[in-house]
Amino acid sequence: MAGKSSLDFYGKIYFVPQNPELNLRKKEPLMKKKALVAGALGVIGRSLIQELERQGDWEVLGISRRIPDFETSSIYLSLDLLDREACENQLRGLKDITHLFYCAFQPRSSWAEHTAPNLAMLVHCVETVTKASTELQHVQLIEGNKWYGSHLGPFRTPAREDDPPHMAPNFYVEQEHWLRNFHAQAPDADAGWNWSALRPHTVCGFSLNSPMNLSTCLAVYALISKELGLPLRFPGKPGAWESIYQVCDSRHLAKAMIWCATEENAANEVFNITNGDYFRWKNIWGRIAEFFEMEPGEVQTIPLTEFMADKEPLWEKLCEKYGLQKIPYSEIAAWPFADYVFGTEWDVMTDTLKLRLHGFHECLRSDEMFVRIFQEFREQKVIP
Ligand SMILES: NC(=O)c1ccc[n+]([C@@H]2O[C@H](COP(=O)([O-])OP(=O)(O)OC[C@H]3O[C@@H](n4cnc5c(N)ncnc54)[C@H](OP(=O)(O)O)[C@@H]3O)[C@@H](O)[C@H]2O)c1
């Protein structure tokens, strides 16, 4: 047995040192980690699952209504979190979840309408899992910079975690207040699980059917512009071209999520998270155009929701011409989100020092992130 992990019948892994005399530290039993990811096919959940699989010391279960469209070693539960009874039926048997990552999301047409379904899904999931899983150590909630009103107009920048939210309704605020109270009232609040919440901004990665995925929109917009013989013009507003902006790589976010869920120092804390840099679109646009081998253009404001509506046949032609994956146009790009990002004519900056000061130090440059993500899309035959 020396030098190997042994798995006992309670599912815990105990570390057996190579040479007991050399190992002077107290030998704590290492808990086997079992993650439950709610929202497992979203731009955030999908990358999180891939990162958990990459790290190798997790067993992973994912929840979404759809089934995965990619190869995975994780187990997916097809479950509608709005349905409390279905949640109880499917989740109450999960006795050994150690970490619950909550990144499910239900889009609605207004901020007021967002709250009820998004709060209900969180409540159904957390109440059921905390009751069933006696091994639970952590519950993590994903919020966003809209907490500060970054979608409404200029706000105090760089925003800090203890800045007050904008006036209600805002479902992140409702979700966080509910989670804090639920944790405080839990009978084992001190000895049992703890929680964390992260506030990313404009998460970039691959996903399908996501209402908020800038990187897929940007890639499709660039390719269609190229096919039409146009330069890569900035389709947003002049103020957005000049203003300071920030984004968050989904893989970087996944690493930070796992770190926050497993570090004692991050317990019961809220953290802003971005790539760590700020940029202006006008300064990185050339790099994006270069990737697509296009001339960079200047600003020409067009509402993408309107101007991209008739480009489905062109996208299908492109997929055919370059032998790409046949991804339906409606699933790859949600133009209202691109219009929202490119219409932000004010500085969007959050302070991410709290996360660094607590011990998570990774960061990356956003222009390099776009190039890497587009390269990955190319390798996956999502784009030529
Ligand atoms: N994307 C961004 O740029 C961004 C930035 C900041 C903050 N956030 C926040 O991060 C959270 C996650 O966002 P996201 O962009 O990753 O969302 P997303 O891409 O839309 O993914 C949402 C996930 O939730 C699942 N889901 C939706 N309704 C469900 C239901 N009734 N039951 C079970 N699963 C359900 C979806 O799968 P099915 O459809 O298959 O059920 C999907 O897996 C949200 O709170 C969002 O506001 C996102």
The ligand as an ORCA input file, in Angstrom:
! r2SCAN-3c Opt
* xyz 0 1
  N     -21.930     35.112    -19.328
  C     -21.470     36.213    -18.778
  O     -20.816     37.032    -19.450
  C     -21.731     36.497    -17.308
  C     -21.070     37.587    -16.720
  C     -21.278     37.864    -15.377
  C     -22.152     37.093    -14.646
  N     -22.805     36.049    -15.235
  C     -23.735     35.273    -14.400
  O     -23.289     33.956    -14.246
  C     -24.403     33.061    -14.124
  C     -24.269     31.976    -15.182
  O     -24.247     32.626    -16.439
  P     -23.884     31.922    -17.825
  O     -23.590     33.017    -18.785
  O     -22.941     30.810    -17.622
  O     -25.320     31.338    -18.198
  P     -25.719     30.420    -19.438
  O     -24.609     30.306    -20.408
  O     -27.038     30.913    -19.905
  O     -25.923     29.007    -18.739
  C     -27.001     28.791    -17.880
  C     -27.006     27.342    -17.459
  O     -28.140     27.140    -16.618
  C     -28.877     26.016    -17.108
  N     -30.286     26.211    -16.799
  C     -31.079     27.221    -17.190
  N     -32.318     27.047    -16.724
  C     -32.288     25.893    -16.015
  C     -33.268     25.167    -15.301
  N     -34.534     25.575    -15.209
  N     -32.894     24.012    -14.697
  C     -31.641     23.547    -14.796
  N     -30.664     24.212    -15.444
  C     -31.007     25.366    -16.052
  C     -28.606     26.002    -18.612
  O     -28.748     24.735    -19.200
  P     -30.147     24.249    -19.855
  O     -30.609     25.377    -20.730
  O     -29.775     23.011    -20.611
  O     -31.061     23.981    -18.726
  C     -27.127     26.362    -18.620
  O     -26.375     25.201    -18.356
  C     -25.653     33.943    -14.290
  O     -26.142     34.319    -13.051
  C     -25.130     35.153    -15.036
  O     -25.916     36.291    -14.814
  C     -22.592     35.724    -16.546
*
